[in-house]
Amino acid sequence: MSSAAFVHIVDDDLAVRESLGDLLRSVDYEVALYGSAAEFLKVELPDAPACLVLDVRLPGTSGLELQEYLKSVDVYLPVILMTGFGDIPMSVRGMKLGAIDFLTKPIRDQDLIDAVATAIKIDQERRQDMAQVAVLREKYELLTARERQVMALVASGLMNKQIANELAISEVTVKMHRGSLMRKLGARSVAMLTRMAETLEIEP
């Protein structure tokens, strides 16, 4: 278990949040505890894999309102909802908002540990994907304007001859640009190049 993984717990019951915090620290997570949504929103989140364990019922801003807010400002923190039996319909709404799990109080230790492990893995994978996209964007920035045009047309399914007609250049020149841009991007096939174009949201 990486000690660099953070778990943020928001619950207005001091005994509950401290008990959950102690449990998660015992399996080597960094834990931060908050008594309300407002307390959580005041802190700057560390740049590390993390998840949010969130009580549905909170004073002031509810857990679901906090979840909706985070989604609206593009904070992609995996959310695990904690709920009392009467709050299950609210928790279903939370799942529709993207929560990865909801745990009914009193929460079994193993259920929480399993849910947090899943949430942290999701956040690690999201971060890896973002890092790969950032590297791809850097490579794309190295392409010439003509190479970008050729890339967009290749990805749209056009053959070299059609691209040559479209850009009013020779087929040999198209092949030259195509080879150059594929080398720069590290694309080993047209299918791979097409996936890259989709990732970068490039349209012809």
Buried (B, 14 or more C-beta within 10 A) or exposed (E): EEEEBBBBBBBBBEEBBBBBBEBBEEEEBBBBBBBBBBBBBEEEEEEBBBBBBBBBBBEEBBBBEBBBEBBEEEEEBBBBBBBBEEBEEBBEBBEEEBBBBBBBBEBEEEEBBEBBBBBBBBBBEBBEEEEEEEEBEEBBEEBEEBBBBBBBBBBBEBEBEBBBEBBEBEBEBBBBBBEBBBEBBEBEEEEEBBBBBEBBEBEB
